[in-house]
Amino acid sequence: MKILTLAAASAFAFAPITATADEVWETSGGPITYLQDMGAVAVWSFPYLAAWPGNVPEFANPVGTLYFPGLGGNFDDRSIHDGYWAVVGSPACSASLTTPEGVTTSRWGRARVIFDNPAFPTSLTLLVGSCFDEPTQIIRGERP
């Protein structure tokens, strides 16, 4: 099995820094939460099953992790940012991905976040796709 390594892997060598903003977005499947910054990478959790409802019954805790390189610490100049997501579970992709935390999984994909406004606080639209697919599954996140 092929292991996917990202060119930005060296950026993940920084110790985790807690995000300075209290950011949570409500979705129909559960919250999207800004967890922390790892250097310039923003790390969020998201309701994995909100993107693919009923499609992955083996997940007891259907929460995935999102990684957005270049978004860490950016709270006032946001627009469209590309990244990726990962969930530990049954293989879905032909390649594996190793997260900044050192977890290797074959269930991952591309992600894109589109903020409504450039400054915190603002609502957003999250697009996710499986493996190398273009992100097309929509999760709408509203500020509470």
JOBELMO-V867294 format. One record per backbone hydrogen bond with DSSP energy under -1.0 kcal/mol. CO is the residue of the C=O (numbers start at 1). NH is the residue of the N-H. E is the energy in kcal/mol with one decimal. If there is no record, write none. Layout:
# JOBELMO-V867294
[[CO	NH	E] [CO	NH	E]]
This chain:
# JOBELMO-V867294
[[2	96	-3.1] [6	9	-1.9] [8	11	-1.8] [9	12	-1.5] [10	13	-1.4] [17	37	-3.8] [21	23	-1.4] [23	34	-2.3] [25	32	-2.7] [26	142	-2.6] [32	25	-2.8] [33	45	-2.5] [36	43	-3.0] [37	17	-3.9] [38	41	-1.7] [40	70	-1.1] [40	72	-2.4] [41	38	-3.0] [42	68	-2.5] [43	35	-2.2] [43	36	-1.7] [44	66	-3.1] [45	33	-1.8] [46	48	-1.3] [46	64	-2.8] [47	50	-1.6] [48	51	-1.3] [52	55	-1.9] [56	59	-1.5] [61	63	-2.5] [62	48	-1.2] [64	46	-2.1] [65	86	-2.1] [66	44	-2.2] [67	84	-2.1] [68	42	-2.0] [68	71	-1.8] [71	74	-2.2] [75	120	-3.0] [79	115	-2.6] [81	113	-2.6] [83	111	-2.1] [84	67	-3.0] [85	109	-1.7] [86	65	-2.5] [96	4	-3.9] [97	105	-2.5] [99	102	-2.2] [103	99	-3.0] [105	97	-2.9] [106	92	-1.7] [106	93	-2.4] [107	87	-2.5] [108	131	-2.9] [109	85	-2.6] [110	129	-2.2] [111	83	-2.7] [112	127	-3.1] [113	81	-2.4] [114	125	-2.2] [118	78	-2.2] [123	116	-2.5] [124	141	-2.7] [125	114	-2.7] [126	139	-2.8] [127	112	-2.4] [128	136	-1.3] [128	137	-2.4] [130	133	-2.6] [137	128	-2.1] [139	126	-3.2] [141	124	-2.9] [142	26	-3.2]]
